[in-house]
């Protein structure tokens, strides 16, 4: 639960920084702009649809998967507009740095709990089981969804680039270190 809250906090920090969103949130923002549905709710709805992509990857649905689909969007809805606005670029960049750390640690905590990965992370882990490292798998997923988000009218910026290229390596660092003993999630080694 703490890991999921950290992930939602990280998304909220990206939204507050206004320097570009993570790839999935560029997609969520594009859908939100097209439909008028708040971005936190779009996040939850898209989680359900992403689960269908798990079928060919044979990923295991767990309690953590369901909590992820609900909690992150709720955190974004609850705090997304309540973080202090920053006009100075230094503080906006600090939001991006904090967001990256929050999302990477959050990912390590909730995936490493062994209760089932989040819908989007299941794609990354499914590719990892096919011999692709976590960082490469995550980057492939992020770039693909970024293209879809741009097509829907989502906005990008320096934060998008930092997240897209940096989150895979950061998750590669934190996930193995934050895994609980007994977690059976298989990971490919970095290469």
ABEGO torsion letter per residue (X at the ends): XAAAAAAAAAAAAAAAAGAEBBAAAAAAAAAAAAAGBBAAAAAAAAAAAAAAAAAAAGBBBBAAAAAAAAAAAAAAAAAAAABBBBABAAAAAAAAAAAAAAAAAAAAAAAAAGAEBBAAAAAAAAAAAAGBBAAAAAAAAAAAAAAAAAAAGBBBBAAAAAAAAAAAAAAAAAAAAABBBGBABBBBBBX
